Structure formats: C-alpha cells, structure tokens
C-alpha cells in the first residue's frame, strides 16, 4: 500500500476534474430542471380517491404548500426562501409562486403556487427545487394569481393586496400571529376596514362573482357582517347570522342551513352565476338565493357595515379573503377549502415528498455547507479578504511545489530501479569501469543504451556512482607505470588504490550525497511556511474582523444576534482559510519527508557498498 501513496495527489486532481461533470450528468439522467438547484421534492396533488376525492372541475388554482422541518430542510435553502422554484411535471415550465410566510427560526413556511388546469379525480405532480445560494428573488406575489382574481388578502402584511389589482386595505389592524395560515386579522366589529374602489373593480350588473374567506367567530352574533358593499339601494353582504352563513343581495337573503359553532375555522364562499348566488360552507353547497349581482361602484367594507344599524360587526378572526370576477366552479371551492384548511385531508390532497439530491445525499450536504460559506463570505471585511488572498497564495505555491516534488521523486525512483538492475551486475566486477574512455564510465562499461542512460542520469545513486567511477579512473591514471625490458615488449601495469585514496573517494561521495539531499529538500521551506504561517495569518484576519464587528456594533448601538453573528462568522472564515492551507501542507510535507528519507537511506547504503567493493577490487 505504501508504495502506491505517490498516486494520491494524481487521484485527488482526477477526482476534482470529474466532480462537476458527474453532478451535471446525473442531474440530466433524472430530468433535472437546472443543475444549479441541488435539491428537489416531488409534490403530489391528488384529487382521486387515494387523496381527497374531488369530482367537479377545478381549473387553475393557487395551491398552498405548507413547509415545516418534517418535510423540508430549511438549512439547505436561502435564509429568506428566495431560491424556491416550482416546476411543472414536464421538467421545463416554471410555475409562478410567492412566499406568504418564511420563518427559518421556527422552520415554518407558507407558499402559494399557481398550478394551471388542475384535473378532478386525478393525481398531478409538480416539483419544488431549492438549494441554490445564488438564486435571484422570484417574481412578485401578484403574478401567482390569474387576471380574474381581483383581491387577495393574506393579512400577513395587514391589508396588502397580493392580487394583480393592488387594492390595499385602509384601516386594517396589525396582523395577529397564529392564525389559520401564518398571520391573520383579529377584529372586534368596532370599525370597518375599507377597500378603495378604484383600484378595486366595480360589480357589474348580472356579472359572475366569487367572494370567499376563512372565518373563526369568537361568539355567535345576529347579522354579523364579514364583507359588505353598498351603492345606494344596491347591496351585497356576506355574513353570519347566529352561526348561519348567508349572502344578502338587495335585502334578499340565502336559505339557511345548520349553524357553525364558535371557536373554529370555517371556509365560506359565495358564487354568483346565471342569476343564482350559491353559498358554500367548508367546500360544500350550503344555501342559495335567486338573485343577480347589482351594479356597485363604491368601496368594500370588511368586518362592519358603516351605512346601517341593522347589521353588526363580526367579532373573531378572518384570513384569506379573496374576490374574483368569475364564477369559481364547485371543484375549485372544494379544493380551496381542503387545501387551505387544517384537517388531515390537507396533507392527503397536497403531499410533499422526500428530498432528492442532484447527485447523491453526501454531495447535497457538501453543497449546503458551500452555500453557507458563500453567504458568510459576503460579510467578510477587506482585511479578511487580504488574509484569504495571502493564504491562497501560500496554498498555490505549496501545492505547486508538492506536485513538482512528487513527480521528481517518482522519476528518481524509476531511474534508481533501472540503475540498480545494472549495478547488481557490475558490482561483482568493478574493473568493468577501469578504462580511459569517459563515455564507457558513464554507460557502465558500455552495457547501457543512451535512452536508459538518460533516464538513469536522474537517479541520485547513478550520480554517486558516476562521481566515484570518475574518481577511480582519475587516480588509476596517475598510478599507471611503464617498465622497459629489452627482452619483453612494452607493458603497462595498474597499481591499486591506497587507503588514503579510498578515504578521499569516500569523502567525495559523501559530498555528492549532500548536494543530492539539498536538491531533494529544495523549496520544501515553502510548505513549512504554509504549515506555520497559515494559522497565524488566519488568526490575524479573525482578530481584525472581530475588532471591526464590535467597533461597528458600539457605534451603531444595535446589540442583537443578527448584527453580531454575520461579522463574527465572516471573521472566522479567515481562520478557516489559514487552517485549510496548513493542514494539507502538513500532511504532504510529512509524506514527502518520508520518501526523501528513504532516498537518503538508499544513498548511504550505496556509498557503503561502493566503498567496500572498491577497497576489495582495487587494493594495493
């Protein structure tokens, strides 16, 4: 296993190079809408018997999607939920939506999504995408509702109109928390809340109309007004008479049904179509009156009718008041009553599925952290960016040197292996290098080709061998003597090496080893600088960032978590950067030091072996 450790850096680089393409490809395999959004959920809207059976036509509807920690990871989304996107089942069409309430502290959200042409007795699917920290804010709330919707009050922002009309209410009290859907309106029947007209469109004579609201009476009252619009003798009133929902048009009142009890939420709707106005209670037909909508151009009053004493103001809570200049079908009213209600049927009708990651769950967690770090970096001071720049510079230099050293060590390891194959043969007969031909010394007595010699030249062992061989050759030339004998031919005899000569050659070899060790350790000092200096640079950036954060707080006088946390988190990012430089540098330095130590040990062993063989073969 140890011999393959040198492959680790190459493996890391390879993994990094293929990471992004894998995620994109995997996303494409699953019909992913956009790979920038890392998580998605399947949302099933089931109007068949498996969900909540609705047999009547529904049409285009604004569907309420409830999110809580049981079905949604708020930590994976942007802090305001602006990265939410809803996509149709074709994986292409982006559906219009808006967020009524987003509370990442309590992990609770209410989102309205326009789903075109909902089918009765069938299951439909849409997709919720999130997990993109760079996502821009979505379209305005009014885009969620089609043109026929003329008024939508969520009462989260008092009387702000979320429909395309923009008819904001006048005199609405502050929102009351803990209502049916987020905040609501708590009223006491003392003063009317007025809706100006225009911009609210007039009621045209005989025109279709739908008015709906969620109400929670705190007490049962006679003739309590929820919604009123009068213009002279013409009037349209929606109210409760001792718990009995009614609609009254020009003093004609709808038929009675069973009364509702106080203290509970109920959905009441009035739909005018073809000369008949039908009252719906909790999505079911409740009563009717044979009348058409009269012409009314005056403002609307909510909670009280200020023009008469025959009616009293409604006391209780109101939520989700809506007006549409069309006759909503019975299926639409039924769907709204179940979807927006708090019964168990709401979860059956609109079911939120499990998370699906664009690659795998582990990558989803990584992307969550990367998204958080991206958000934190926005609060980093200039000093922190300077520190991070310096840490990045140390990291780039350190990794560049590390990669170069690993490649160099791999090369000399291969070269040394080739050399040792030849050395094992020549070490049995060192006289193979006893020649005046310098080229013969370089190629181990003529046994090595030019290509192999070029490779072996990069081995420290070969460099030591070549240095020793040259020293032997030079000394053997000086010891060569010639004798003249009249009876013999001219003859050259080689003398051996003295002990002093062998010690001198050994010293030369050790000097060569020192130079090779210096070459091996060259530039490793930059890794040690990263190990020692990275954390100190990071600490410096953190200290400066914390100082600046507290100085700003002291100057502004705002002492709260939201004013302190971003600055502290940004300051700590500098320490993270310093540690990110030091920790990898420490590991790679230890790895390189271990391999260099092995090379040095091999050189020492080779010198001892070379000197021993030299003393044996060249003794005097």
Order of alpha helices (4+ residues) and beta strands (2+ residues): alpha-beta-beta-beta-beta-beta-beta-beta-beta-beta-beta-beta-beta-beta-beta-beta-beta-beta-beta-beta-beta-beta-beta-alpha-alpha-beta-alpha-alpha-alpha-alpha-alpha-beta-beta-alpha-alpha-alpha
